[in-house]
């Protein structure tokens, strides 16, 4: 259990990140002022980055996706995708999800989308929802423990929280409401619906491996 806690409690707080960041190149998009992510130096030095798409600045330890500065999010995404697919072909990550996570700019706007399975390789901040449902009666607390589908790319057939999911592009409305999947039927007729009450917390998990490294052991 200690190893699990240590794996979870790994957020790189400032100012302890100075040495850590020496192992990464900052990921940028041409015309975007903010840093979008962090790519390991080992990947920068070993992957054949197409020079018509990427510019690497070794002095500044940065790598930039070279679309025109005014490019739309969909254009940047289409420009990025061949690189991501080449990484998959080279087995730098596995388990292509065919789902995209949004990458946000300085003002909270979506500037790019990235294949979910590759997001950790690019040091992207991603978001998800985990729900552990329970009820209480005279006999005590009863937990709703679910079992993952045997077809899942990660941890197939294992026990899990009641419902969970990564927040993909389009899952959050402009007003900030979560509008993703229904959590395995929790909101359908006969499910939790309006009878559920949210009483949870937020946490941050830093993953340095591709393919959404987790904390469970198969």
C-alpha positions as a Markdown table, in Angstrom:
| # | Residue | x | y | z |
|---|---|---|---|---|
| 1 | Unk | 0.0 | 0.0 | 0.0 |
| 2 | Unk | 2.9 | 2.4 | 0.7 |
| 3 | Unk | 4.1 | 2.0 | -2.9 |
| 4 | Unk | 0.7 | 2.9 | -4.2 |
| 5 | Unk | 0.5 | 6.0 | -2.0 |
| 6 | Unk | 4.0 | 7.0 | -3.1 |
| 7 | Unk | 3.1 | 6.5 | -6.7 |
| 8 | Unk | 0.0 | 8.7 | -6.3 |
| 9 | Unk | 1.6 | 11.4 | -4.1 |
| 10 | Unk | 4.1 | 12.4 | -6.8 |
| 11 | Unk | 3.1 | 15.9 | -7.9 |
| 12 | Unk | 6.3 | 17.9 | -8.8 |
| 13 | Unk | 5.8 | 20.9 | -6.6 |
| 14 | Unk | 7.8 | 24.1 | -7.2 |
| 15 | Unk | 10.7 | 24.7 | -6.6 |
| 16 | Unk | 11.7 | 21.0 | -6.5 |
| 17 | Unk | 11.0 | 20.7 | -10.3 |
| 18 | Unk | 14.1 | 22.5 | -11.5 |
| 19 | Unk | 16.3 | 19.4 | -11.7 |
| 20 | Unk | 13.3 | 17.3 | -12.9 |
| 21 | Unk | 12.6 | 19.6 | -15.8 |
| 22 | Unk | 16.2 | 19.3 | -17.1 |
| 23 | Unk | 15.1 | 15.9 | -18.4 |
| 24 | Unk | 12.4 | 17.3 | -20.6 |
| 25 | Unk | 11.8 | 19.6 | -23.6 |
| 26 | Unk | 8.8 | 21.9 | -23.4 |
| 27 | Unk | 6.2 | 21.3 | -25.9 |
| 28 | Unk | 4.8 | 24.3 | -27.8 |
| 29 | Unk | 2.6 | 25.2 | -30.7 |
| 30 | Unk | 3.6 | 27.9 | -33.1 |
| 31 | Unk | 1.7 | 31.1 | -32.2 |
| 32 | Unk | 0.6 | 29.8 | -28.8 |
| 33 | Unk | 2.3 | 31.6 | -25.9 |
| 34 | Unk | 1.8 | 28.9 | -23.2 |
| 35 | Unk | 3.7 | 25.6 | -22.7 |
| 36 | Unk | 1.4 | 22.8 | -23.8 |
| 37 | Unk | 3.4 | 19.9 | -22.2 |
| 38 | Unk | 6.7 | 18.3 | -21.5 |
| 39 | Unk | 8.4 | 15.6 | -23.7 |
| 40 | Unk | 11.2 | 13.4 | -22.3 |
| 41 | Unk | 14.7 | 14.2 | -23.7 |
| 42 | Unk | 15.1 | 10.5 | -24.4 |
| 43 | Unk | 12.1 | 10.7 | -26.8 |
| 44 | Unk | 13.4 | 14.0 | -28.3 |
| 45 | Unk | 16.8 | 12.4 | -29.1 |
| 46 | Unk | 15.6 | 9.0 | -30.4 |
| 47 | Unk | 12.5 | 9.7 | -32.4 |
| 48 | Unk | 12.8 | 10.9 | -36.0 |
| 49 | Unk | 10.8 | 14.1 | -35.7 |
| 50 | Unk | 9.9 | 15.3 | -39.3 |
| 51 | Unk | 11.6 | 18.6 | -39.7 |
| 52 | Unk | 8.8 | 20.0 | -41.9 |
| 53 | Unk | 6.4 | 19.7 | -38.9 |
| 54 | Unk | 8.6 | 20.1 | -35.9 |
| 55 | Unk | 11.3 | 22.6 | -34.8 |
| 56 | Unk | 13.6 | 21.6 | -32.0 |
| 57 | Unk | 15.6 | 24.3 | -30.1 |
| 58 | Unk | 18.3 | 22.5 | -28.1 |
| 59 | Unk | 19.4 | 25.7 | -26.4 |
| 60 | Unk | 15.9 | 26.4 | -25.0 |
| 61 | Unk | 15.1 | 22.7 | -24.6 |
| 62 | Unk | 11.9 | 23.1 | -26.5 |
| 63 | Unk | 10.0 | 21.5 | -29.4 |
| 64 | Unk | 7.4 | 23.3 | -31.4 |
| 65 | Unk | 4.6 | 22.0 | -33.7 |
| 66 | Unk | 5.0 | 24.2 | -36.8 |
| 67 | Unk | 1.6 | 25.1 | -38.1 |
| 68 | Unk | 0.8 | 28.6 | -39.1 |
| 69 | Unk | 0.3 | 30.8 | -36.0 |
| 70 | Unk | -3.4 | 31.3 | -36.7 |
| 71 | Unk | -4.1 | 27.6 | -37.3 |
| 72 | Unk | -7.3 | 26.1 | -36.0 |
| 73 | Unk | -7.4 | 23.4 | -33.4 |
| 74 | Unk | -8.5 | 20.9 | -36.0 |
| 75 | Unk | -5.6 | 21.9 | -38.3 |
| 76 | Unk | -3.0 | 21.4 | -35.5 |
| 77 | Unk | -4.6 | 18.1 | -34.6 |
| 78 | Unk | -4.4 | 16.8 | -38.2 |
| 79 | Unk | -0.7 | 18.0 | -38.4 |
| 80 | Unk | 0.1 | 16.2 | -35.1 |
| 81 | Unk | -1.6 | 12.9 | -35.9 |
| 82 | Unk | 1.0 | 11.4 | -38.3 |
| 83 | Unk | 3.7 | 11.8 | -35.7 |
| 84 | Unk | 1.4 | 10.1 | -33.1 |
| 85 | Unk | 0.7 | 7.2 | -35.5 |
| 86 | Unk | 4.4 | 6.8 | -36.3 |
| 87 | Unk | 5.1 | 6.5 | -32.5 |
| 88 | Unk | 2.4 | 3.8 | -32.2 |
| 89 | Unk | 3.9 | 1.9 | -35.2 |
| 90 | Unk | 7.2 | 2.0 | -33.3 |
| 91 | Unk | 5.5 | 0.7 | -30.2 |
| 92 | Unk | 6.5 | 3.7 | -28.1 |
| 93 | Unk | 3.0 | 3.3 | -26.6 |
| 94 | Unk | 0.3 | 0.7 | -27.0 |
| 95 | Unk | -3.5 | 0.5 | -26.8 |
| 96 | Unk | -4.6 | 3.1 | -29.3 |
| 97 | Unk | -7.9 | 4.4 | -27.9 |
| 98 | Unk | -9.3 | 6.3 | -30.9 |
| 99 | Unk | -10.3 | 9.0 | -28.3 |
| 100 | Unk | -8.8 | 12.5 | -28.1 |
| 101 | Unk | -8.0 | 14.6 | -25.0 |
| 102 | Unk | -8.1 | 18.4 | -25.4 |
| 103 | Unk | -5.1 | 20.6 | -24.9 |
| 104 | Unk | -5.8 | 24.0 | -23.6 |
| 105 | Unk | -4.2 | 27.4 | -24.3 |
| 106 | Unk | -3.5 | 30.2 | -21.8 |
| 107 | Unk | -7.1 | 31.4 | -21.8 |
| 108 | Unk | -8.7 | 28.0 | -21.4 |
| 109 | Unk | -9.5 | 27.6 | -25.1 |
| 110 | Unk | -8.9 | 24.2 | -26.9 |
| 111 | Unk | -5.9 | 24.7 | -29.2 |
| 112 | Unk | -5.2 | 21.0 | -30.1 |
| 113 | Unk | -6.4 | 17.5 | -29.5 |
| 114 | Unk | -4.2 | 14.4 | -28.9 |
| 115 | Unk | -4.7 | 10.7 | -29.0 |
| 116 | Unk | -5.5 | 9.6 | -25.4 |
| 117 | Unk | -2.9 | 6.8 | -25.3 |
| 118 | Unk | -0.1 | 9.2 | -26.3 |
| 119 | Unk | -1.0 | 12.0 | -24.0 |
| 120 | Unk | 1.4 | 11.0 | -21.2 |
| 121 | Unk | 4.4 | 10.9 | -23.6 |
| 122 | Unk | 3.7 | 14.6 | -24.4 |
| 123 | Unk | 3.3 | 15.6 | -20.8 |
| 124 | Unk | -0.3 | 16.7 | -21.3 |
| 125 | Unk | -2.5 | 17.6 | -18.3 |
| 126 | Unk | -5.6 | 15.4 | -18.7 |
| 127 | Unk | -8.7 | 15.0 | -16.6 |
| 128 | Unk | -11.0 | 12.2 | -15.7 |
| 129 | Unk | -13.9 | 11.3 | -13.3 |
| 130 | Unk | -13.9 | 8.3 | -10.9 |
| 131 | Unk | -17.1 | 7.4 | -9.1 |
| 132 | Unk | -17.3 | 5.0 | -6.2 |
| 133 | Unk | -21.0 | 4.8 | -5.3 |
| 134 | Unk | -22.3 | 3.6 | -1.9 |
| 135 | Unk | -25.3 | 3.5 | 0.2 |
| 136 | Unk | -25.9 | 3.2 | 4.0 |
| 137 | Unk | -28.6 | 1.3 | 5.8 |
| 138 | Unk | -29.0 | -0.3 | 9.3 |
| 139 | Unk | -26.4 | -2.9 | 8.4 |
| 140 | Unk | -23.7 | -0.4 | 7.5 |
| 141 | Unk | -22.1 | 0.9 | 4.3 |
| 142 | Unk | -22.6 | -1.0 | 1.0 |
| 143 | Unk | -20.2 | -0.3 | -1.8 |
| 144 | Unk | -21.0 | -0.6 | -5.5 |
| 145 | Unk | -18.0 | -2.4 | -6.9 |
| 146 | Unk | -17.9 | -2.9 | -10.7 |
| 147 | Unk | -15.9 | -5.2 | -12.9 |
| 148 | Unk | -14.1 | -3.9 | -16.0 |
| 149 | Unk | -15.0 | -5.3 | -19.4 |
| 150 | Unk | -12.8 | -8.0 | -20.6 |
| 151 | Unk | -12.4 | -5.9 | -23.8 |
| 152 | Unk | -10.8 | -2.9 | -22.1 |
| 153 | Unk | -7.3 | -2.0 | -23.3 |
| 154 | Unk | -6.2 | -1.4 | -19.7 |
| 155 | Unk | -6.8 | -3.8 | -16.7 |
| 156 | Unk | -9.4 | -6.0 | -18.5 |
| 157 | Unk | -11.7 | -8.0 | -16.3 |
| 158 | Unk | -10.4 | -6.5 | -13.0 |
| 159 | Unk | -12.5 | -4.9 | -10.2 |
| 160 | Unk | -12.9 | -1.2 | -10.4 |
| 161 | Unk | -14.7 | 1.8 | -9.1 |
| 162 | Unk | -18.5 | 2.0 | -9.9 |
| 163 | Unk | -17.9 | 4.1 | -13.0 |
| 164 | Unk | -15.1 | 6.1 | -14.5 |
| 165 | Unk | -13.9 | 7.8 | -17.6 |
| 166 | Unk | -11.3 | 10.2 | -19.0 |
| 167 | Unk | -12.8 | 13.6 | -20.0 |
| 168 | Unk | -12.4 | 13.6 | -23.7 |
| 169 | Unk | -12.7 | 16.5 | -26.2 |
| 170 | Unk | -16.3 | 17.7 | -26.2 |
| 171 | Unk | -17.2 | 16.1 | -22.8 |
| 172 | Unk | -17.2 | 19.5 | -21.0 |
| 173 | Unk | -19.7 | 22.1 | -22.1 |
| 174 | Unk | -18.8 | 25.8 | -22.5 |
| 175 | Unk | -20.4 | 26.4 | -19.1 |
| 176 | Unk | -18.1 | 23.9 | -17.4 |
| 177 | Unk | -20.6 | 21.1 | -17.0 |
| 178 | Unk | -19.5 | 17.5 | -17.5 |
| 179 | Unk | -21.4 | 16.0 | -20.5 |
| 180 | Unk | -19.6 | 12.8 | -21.1 |
| 181 | Unk | -20.8 | 9.2 | -21.1 |
| 182 | Unk | -23.5 | 8.1 | -18.6 |
| 183 | Unk | -21.0 | 6.3 | -16.4 |
| 184 | Unk | -22.1 | 2.8 | -17.3 |
| 185 | Unk | -25.8 | 3.5 | -17.1 |
| 186 | Unk | -25.8 | 5.3 | -13.8 |
| 187 | Unk | -27.9 | 8.1 | -15.2 |
| 188 | Unk | -30.3 | 5.9 | -17.2 |
| 189 | Unk | -33.7 | 4.8 | -16.0 |
| 190 | Unk | -33.3 | 2.6 | -12.9 |
| 191 | Unk | -29.8 | 4.0 | -12.2 |
| 192 | Unk | -28.7 | 6.6 | -9.8 |
| 193 | Unk | -30.2 | 9.5 | -11.7 |
| 194 | Unk | -31.3 | 12.4 | -9.6 |
| 195 | Unk | -31.1 | 10.3 | -6.4 |
| 196 | Unk | -27.3 | 10.4 | -6.3 |
| 197 | Unk | -25.3 | 13.0 | -4.2 |
| 198 | Unk | -21.8 | 14.1 | -5.1 |
| 199 | Unk | -19.4 | 14.0 | -2.1 |
| 200 | Unk | -15.9 | 13.6 | -3.5 |
| 201 | Unk | -12.5 | 15.2 | -3.8 |
| 202 | Unk | -9.9 | 16.1 | -6.5 |
| 203 | Unk | -6.5 | 14.6 | -6.9 |
| 204 | Unk | -3.5 | 15.0 | -9.2 |
| 205 | Unk | -1.5 | 12.1 | -10.6 |
| 206 | Unk | 1.7 | 12.5 | -12.6 |
| 207 | Unk | 2.5 | 9.8 | -15.1 |
| 208 | Unk | 5.9 | 9.7 | -16.9 |
| 209 | Unk | 5.0 | 6.7 | -19.0 |
| 210 | Unk | 2.9 | 6.4 | -22.2 |
| 211 | Unk | -0.4 | 4.5 | -22.4 |
| 212 | Unk | -1.9 | 6.0 | -19.2 |
| 213 | Unk | 0.2 | 4.2 | -16.6 |
| 214 | Unk | -1.9 | 3.3 | -13.6 |
| 215 | Unk | -1.5 | 2.2 | -10.0 |
| 216 | Unk | -3.2 | -1.3 | -10.2 |
| 217 | Unk | -1.1 | -4.4 | -10.6 |
| 218 | Unk | -2.4 | -7.1 | -13.0 |
